[in-house]
């Protein structure tokens, strides 16, 4: 297993943890200089906080790390515009994503701002989201503001 798979595996673990807590199964990991700096998952439901998406929780858990120039953020799902805006604002140069089939997110926005986006299109991530959307469509629609 290469490092990229290891970091995405951690993001998937975070997503499954969030789901086990009654939340939305989206996980994220911030890697800087090849080491995990922080991990997080969507906690909108658990903490009643509308902005705690997976990437936002991860970055919040990282705290102040100075420059993000040598960092990569992993997410099990393509980041939304809020998370993508933060990625652009923090000048995180690369995002590695588990999938974008269930949610297209803000790929073009990030790429337009110089962020390299790699979509791994992992069946495990697709299946995890498809199952969640089937089982809890109201919660998913709230998360993506399609109420």
C-alpha positions as CSV (number, residue, x, y, z in Angstrom):
1,X,0.0,0.0,0.0
2,X,1.4,3.4,-1.0
3,X,1.2,6.5,1.2
4,X,-1.7,8.0,-0.7
5,X,-3.8,4.9,-0.1
6,X,-2.8,5.0,3.6
7,X,-4.0,8.7,4.0
8,X,-7.2,8.0,2.1
9,X,-7.8,5.0,4.3
10,X,-7.5,7.3,7.3
11,X,-10.1,9.6,5.7
12,X,-12.4,6.7,5.1
13,X,-12.0,5.7,8.8
14,X,-13.0,9.2,9.8
15,X,-16.1,9.1,7.5
16,X,-17.2,5.8,9.1
17,X,-16.6,7.2,12.6
18,X,-18.8,10.1,11.7
19,X,-21.5,7.8,10.4
20,X,-21.3,5.7,13.6
21,X,-22.0,8.9,15.6
22,X,-25.2,9.5,13.6
23,X,-23.6,12.0,11.3
24,X,-22.7,12.3,7.6
25,X,-20.0,9.9,6.4
26,X,-17.4,12.3,5.0
27,X,-13.8,12.2,6.3
28,X,-10.7,14.3,5.8
29,X,-7.0,14.2,6.5
30,X,-4.5,17.0,6.3
31,X,-0.9,15.9,5.4
32,X,2.1,18.2,5.5
33,X,5.6,17.1,4.5
34,X,4.3,13.5,4.2
35,X,2.9,13.3,7.8
36,X,-0.6,13.4,9.1
37,X,-1.2,16.8,10.8
38,X,-4.9,16.4,11.5
39,X,-7.9,14.3,10.7
40,X,-11.6,15.1,11.0
41,X,-15.1,14.3,9.8
42,X,-18.4,16.0,9.2
43,X,-19.8,16.9,12.6
44,X,-22.8,19.0,11.5
45,X,-25.2,16.7,13.2
46,X,-23.1,15.8,16.2
47,X,-22.2,19.3,17.2
48,X,-25.2,21.1,15.6
49,X,-22.8,23.2,13.6
50,X,-23.6,23.9,10.0
51,X,-20.0,24.7,8.9
52,X,-18.3,21.6,10.4
53,X,-18.0,19.7,7.1
54,X,-15.2,17.1,7.0
55,X,-12.5,19.4,5.7
56,X,-13.5,22.2,8.0
57,X,-13.3,19.9,11.1
58,X,-9.9,18.6,9.9
59,X,-8.5,22.1,9.4
60,X,-10.0,23.1,12.8
61,X,-8.3,20.1,14.4
62,X,-5.0,21.1,12.8
63,X,-5.0,24.5,14.5
64,X,-2.4,27.0,13.4
65,X,0.2,25.3,11.4
66,X,1.7,28.3,9.6
67,X,2.1,27.7,5.8
68,X,0.0,25.1,4.0
69,X,2.3,25.2,1.0
70,X,3.7,21.7,1.4
71,X,0.3,20.2,2.4
72,X,-2.3,18.0,0.8
73,X,-5.8,17.6,2.0
74,X,-7.6,14.3,1.5
75,X,-11.4,14.1,1.5
76,X,-13.7,11.1,0.9
77,X,-16.0,13.4,-1.1
78,X,-15.3,16.3,-3.5
79,X,-15.3,19.5,-1.4
80,X,-18.2,21.9,-1.6
81,X,-17.8,25.6,-2.3
82,X,-17.4,26.5,1.4
83,X,-14.6,23.9,1.9
84,X,-13.1,24.7,-1.5
85,X,-13.0,28.4,-0.6
86,X,-11.1,27.6,2.6
87,X,-8.7,25.4,0.6
88,X,-8.1,28.2,-1.8
89,X,-7.8,30.8,1.0
90,X,-5.2,28.7,2.8
91,X,-3.3,28.1,-0.4
92,X,-3.4,24.3,0.0
93,X,-1.9,23.2,-3.3
94,X,-3.5,19.7,-3.7
95,X,-6.7,17.9,-2.9
96,X,-7.1,14.2,-3.2
97,X,-10.7,13.1,-3.3
98,X,-12.3,9.7,-2.8
99,X,-15.1,10.4,-5.2
100,X,-17.3,13.0,-6.9
101,X,-20.1,10.8,-8.4
102,X,-22.6,11.4,-5.6
103,X,-21.6,15.1,-5.2
104,X,-19.8,17.1,-7.9
105,X,-18.6,19.8,-5.5
106,X,-16.4,22.7,-6.5
107,X,-13.6,21.0,-8.5
108,X,-13.6,23.7,-11.3
109,X,-13.5,26.5,-8.7
110,X,-10.5,25.0,-7.0
111,X,-8.7,24.3,-10.3
112,X,-9.4,27.8,-11.5
113,X,-7.5,29.0,-8.4
114,X,-4.5,26.8,-9.0
115,X,-5.4,23.8,-6.8
116,X,-4.5,20.4,-8.2
117,X,-7.5,18.1,-7.7
118,X,-7.1,14.3,-8.0
119,X,-10.3,12.3,-8.0
120,X,-9.6,8.7,-7.2
121,X,-13.2,7.6,-7.9
122,X,-13.0,4.9,-5.2
123,X,-15.9,2.4,-5.2
124,X,-15.7,2.2,-1.4
125,X,-16.4,6.0,-1.1
126,X,-19.1,5.9,-3.8
127,X,-20.9,3.0,-2.1
128,X,-20.6,4.6,1.4
129,X,-22.3,7.8,0.2
130,X,-24.9,6.1,-2.0
131,X,-26.0,4.0,1.0
132,X,-26.1,7.0,3.3
133,X,-28.1,9.1,0.7
134,X,-30.6,6.2,0.3
135,X,-31.0,5.7,4.1
136,X,-31.0,9.4,5.1
137,X,-32.0,11.6,2.1
138,X,-33.4,14.4,4.3
139,X,-30.1,14.7,6.2
140,X,-28.1,14.6,3.0
141,X,-30.3,17.3,1.4
142,X,-29.8,19.5,4.4
143,X,-26.1,19.0,4.2
144,X,-25.9,20.2,0.6
145,X,-28.6,22.9,1.0
146,X,-31.1,21.2,-1.3
147,X,-34.0,21.3,1.2
